[in-house]
Amino acid sequence: MPSPDLQSARIVAGALALLAREIREVGPPVDLWSPSLPPGFISEVAARVGRGEAAPLWVEERHPARGLAIYSPSPWESEFFGFGTARLLGPFMVAERQRDRENRVRKLARLAIDRALAGQARLITLKTFHDPAVLRGFLGEGFIMAEIGATLERPAPDEEAPAAVPAGFVFLGETELRPAGMAAEAATALGDFFYDGHYRHDPTPGPETACRMWRQTVLEDLTGAAAPVLALWDGRKDRLAAVATARIAANEAALSILAVTRPYRRRGLGRLILLEMLNRLRGKSAIIRAETASYNLPALRLYHSLGFVNAAPLAALHYHVHTEGLK
Ligand SMILES: CC(C)(COP(=O)(O)OP(=O)(O)OC[C@H]1O[C@@H](n2cnc3c(N)ncnc32)[C@H](O)[C@@H]1OP(=O)(O)O)[C@@H](O)C(=O)NCCC(=O)NCCS
C-alpha cells in the first residue's frame, strides 16, 4: 500500500495531466482560464504533495479533475508576518458552466479556510486567472482582491542588442554580486523600492514587514536563488544604480527583480539593464516572462517598449482568517 501522500500525489498528477490534455486537445472554451500545465509543473506539484509539503483539496474526491486546489503552508511568508501563512495553487477544474465553476470554487475556498483554521494559519494567498466565476467564488467566501498583476512575455532575442553603458558605469554579474556583503549592500541601496511598501495591495501585514520581505528577496536572488543576476555600478560615486535578476526553469525565464535606485531613475538605466538582461538570456530560454502590478505604469511602458506583450492578468487574492474567539 502506498502511503497516503504518495497516493494523493498520483491522483493530483493524474488530474492535472487530464486537465492539461483537455486544454491541449479541445482548447478553449474547455478551460479558457487555466494556464497551460506543462509536465514539469505537474510533476513538481505532485512531488510536493508526495513529500507532504502540500495537500490537495478537491470538490469531489472521486473526480479530482472537476475541482482541485493545492494547499501548502508557506514557512517563508509565515516567518516574516509572524503568523501562519498558506498558499493556494489553482483552482484546476474541468467544468464549463460558470455557475457550476463558481460553486466548485466556493467549496474549495471553504476547504482552504477550514484547513487554515485547523493549522492555525491566519492568511491564505493565491494568484489566479481572471475567470469571473472563480473570482466570484473566492470573493463570495470572504477573500479580498489584494492586487491585479500584469503579466508580460516576449521571445528571447535572436541577436544581441547593443546596450551602450554610460561613462563611469559598469555591469556586475554573478561573481561580484554573490558574496553576502555585496548582496546586503545592494538590498540596502534598493531600499523600499516596491511601490508603497505594502505586501501587494494588502496593508494588513504592515509596510515594515513587507520591506523586510522584499529585502530578503533581493538577498536570496543575489546569493544564489536567481541566475543570471546583474547590477549596474556607478564607479564614479562608488554605488549601485540598478539590479536585474531572472530565474530560468523548463526553457522559460521569469524576470524576478528589476529596480533602479531612486537617484538614478529616468536616466535610461532601467532600459539599459533590461536590455542587457535580455542579451544574457539569449539561447538560455525560449520565452521571457515578467510580472508587475497592473498600476505600475513606468515598468509596463518600459516592458512594452522592449517588445513585451501583455498576457493574461493574474488576480492576487488574500483571505484573512478571523481568529477572534478561537482558542
Ligand atoms: C520601472 C523602473 C525600473 C524604470 O527604470 P528607469 O531607469 O527609471 O527607466 P528609464 O529611464 O530607463 O525609462 C525607460 C522607459 O520606462 C518608462 N518610464 C520610466 N519611468 C517612468 C515614469 N515615471 N512614468 C512613465 N514612464 C516611465 C518610459 O517609457 C521610459 O521611456 P522614455 O524615457 O523613452 O519615455 C524604475 O522606475 C524602478 O526601479 N521602479 C521601482 C521598481 C519596479 O517597479 N520594478 C518593476 C518591476 S517589478
PDBQT file of the ligand as one rigid body, heavy atoms in Angstrom, charges set to zero:
ROOT
HETATM    1  C1  LIG A 401      10.485  50.734 -13.601  1.00  0.00    +0.000 C 
HETATM    2  C2  LIG A 401      11.914  51.244 -13.437  1.00  0.00    +0.000 C 
HETATM    3  C3  LIG A 401      12.852  50.046 -13.393  1.00  0.00    +0.000 C 
HETATM    4  C4  LIG A 401      12.259  52.116 -14.655  1.00  0.00    +0.000 C 
HETATM    5  O1  LIG A 401      13.624  52.486 -14.574  1.00  0.00    +0.000 OA
HETATM    6  P1  LIG A 401      14.172  53.875 -15.119  1.00  0.00    +0.000 P 
HETATM    7  O2  LIG A 401      15.656  53.801 -15.149  1.00  0.00    +0.000 OA
HETATM    8  O3  LIG A 401      13.577  54.992 -14.343  1.00  0.00    +0.000 OA
HETATM    9  O4  LIG A 401      13.585  53.894 -16.605  1.00  0.00    +0.000 OA
HETATM   10  P2  LIG A 401      14.264  54.518 -17.907  1.00  0.00    +0.000 P 
HETATM   11  O5  LIG A 401      14.790  55.881 -17.591  1.00  0.00    +0.000 OA
HETATM   12  O6  LIG A 401      15.219  53.543 -18.492  1.00  0.00    +0.000 OA
HETATM   13  O7  LIG A 401      12.988  54.683 -18.843  1.00  0.00    +0.000 OA
HETATM   14  C5  LIG A 401      12.617  53.682 -19.751  1.00  0.00    +0.000 C 
HETATM   15  C6  LIG A 401      11.139  53.830 -20.091  1.00  0.00    +0.000 C 
HETATM   16  O8  LIG A 401      10.352  53.468 -18.959  1.00  0.00    +0.000 OA
HETATM   17  C7  LIG A 401       9.170  54.294 -18.920  1.00  0.00    +0.000 C 
HETATM   18  N1  LIG A 401       9.195  55.071 -17.677  1.00  0.00    +0.000 N 
HETATM   19  C8  LIG A 401      10.169  55.083 -16.731  1.00  0.00    +0.000 A 
HETATM   20  N2  LIG A 401       9.811  55.862 -15.688  1.00  0.00    +0.000 NA
HETATM   21  C9  LIG A 401       8.587  56.338 -15.967  1.00  0.00    +0.000 A 
HETATM   22  C10 LIG A 401       7.664  57.164 -15.273  1.00  0.00    +0.000 A 
HETATM   23  N3  LIG A 401       7.952  57.665 -14.069  1.00  0.00    +0.000 N 
HETATM   24  N4  LIG A 401       6.478  57.412 -15.856  1.00  0.00    +0.000 NA
HETATM   25  C11 LIG A 401       6.166  56.917 -17.059  1.00  0.00    +0.000 A 
HETATM   26  N5  LIG A 401       7.006  56.130 -17.779  1.00  0.00    +0.000 NA
HETATM   27  C12 LIG A 401       8.190  55.836 -17.235  1.00  0.00    +0.000 A 
HETATM   28  C13 LIG A 401       9.224  55.195 -20.143  1.00  0.00    +0.000 C 
HETATM   29  O9  LIG A 401       8.568  54.516 -21.185  1.00  0.00    +0.000 OA
HETATM   30  C14 LIG A 401      10.709  55.249 -20.415  1.00  0.00    +0.000 C 
HETATM   31  O10 LIG A 401      10.995  55.520 -21.751  1.00  0.00    +0.000 OA
HETATM   32  P3  LIG A 401      11.143  57.084 -22.207  1.00  0.00    +0.000 P 
HETATM   33  O11 LIG A 401      12.176  57.666 -21.296  1.00  0.00    +0.000 OA
HETATM   34  O12 LIG A 401      11.574  56.962 -23.619  1.00  0.00    +0.000 OA
HETATM   35  O13 LIG A 401       9.808  57.707 -22.002  1.00  0.00    +0.000 OA
HETATM   36  C15 LIG A 401      12.071  52.120 -12.165  1.00  0.00    +0.000 C 
HETATM   37  O14 LIG A 401      11.051  53.101 -12.168  1.00  0.00    +0.000 OA
HETATM   38  C16 LIG A 401      12.014  51.352 -10.844  1.00  0.00    +0.000 C 
HETATM   39  O15 LIG A 401      13.035  50.856 -10.383  1.00  0.00    +0.000 OA
HETATM   40  N6  LIG A 401      10.816  51.268 -10.245  1.00  0.00    +0.000 N 
HETATM   41  C17 LIG A 401      10.632  50.567  -8.951  1.00  0.00    +0.000 C 
HETATM   42  C18 LIG A 401      10.764  49.059  -9.072  1.00  0.00    +0.000 C 
HETATM   43  C19 LIG A 401       9.772  48.489 -10.042  1.00  0.00    +0.000 C 
HETATM   44  O16 LIG A 401       8.637  48.919 -10.100  1.00  0.00    +0.000 OA
HETATM   45  N7  LIG A 401      10.197  47.493 -10.853  1.00  0.00    +0.000 N 
HETATM   46  C20 LIG A 401       9.369  46.943 -11.899  1.00  0.00    +0.000 C 
HETATM   47  C21 LIG A 401       9.285  45.506 -11.966  1.00  0.00    +0.000 C 
HETATM   48  S1  LIG A 401       8.619  44.725 -10.538  1.00  0.00    +0.000 SA
ENDROOT
TORSDOF 0
